[in-house]
Amino acid sequence: MAEQIRQGYEHVRVINATAPTERSDGTPLDPSEISHYLWYITGAKTGLVAPIAVQLVGGAFSESFDVDSADPDTYDIYYTTVDTEGRESIPSSSLVLEILPPLAAPNPPSNVS
């Protein structure tokens, strides 16, 4: 189920992840062997947003998703790891965010006399 966030409240959703410590075959992965991460954002209506390179800071990292500048849509967000030789991992588990449009303004008072 998607996490729903409504626009219009200056929302920024911070997305956190933990750096891998192993390669896909189970062998150890030293942090010095990680070049960077790629952050993928795919909208159901808007399609793939170009992957964004993310640099590691310690053993965990986070990125900010600006809800108010995104088109209302359902977004699938995931990371991949790229090692120093250019090998890219399979996608991480994903986070699904449903960005809802801002609420409409209320109607004015009625029956003014």
C-alpha positions, 0 to 999 in steps of 0.5 A, a space after each residue: 500500500 502506498 504512503 499518501 502525502 498531500 501537496 500544499 504543506 511544504 512537505 519534504 519526505 526524507 527517504 533513508 537507506 543502509 549501505 550494503 555490506 555484501 555483494 550479490 554472491 555473499 562475499 564481503 563488500 568493503 565501503 571503499 569498493 562502493 562508488 555511489 548509489 543511483 536513486 530511481 523515481 518512477 511515476 505511474 503517469 509520469 514515467 521514469 525520472 532520470 536516476 540521480 547519483 547519491 554519494 555515501 556518507 557513513 554506513 547510511 544515507 538519505 535523500 529528500 523528495 520534494 513533495 510540493 514540486 512533484 506532479 500528483 502521481 504514485 511514485 515507486 522509489 528505489 536505489 541501486 549500488 554501483 561499485 568502483 568498477 561500474 557494476 550496478 546492483 539489482 534494485 533495492 526494495 521500493 518505497 511507494 508514495 502517492 502524491 495527492 494534489 492540494 485540497 481545494 479552497 473552501 466555499 465562501 459563507 452563504 446566506 449573507 444578509 
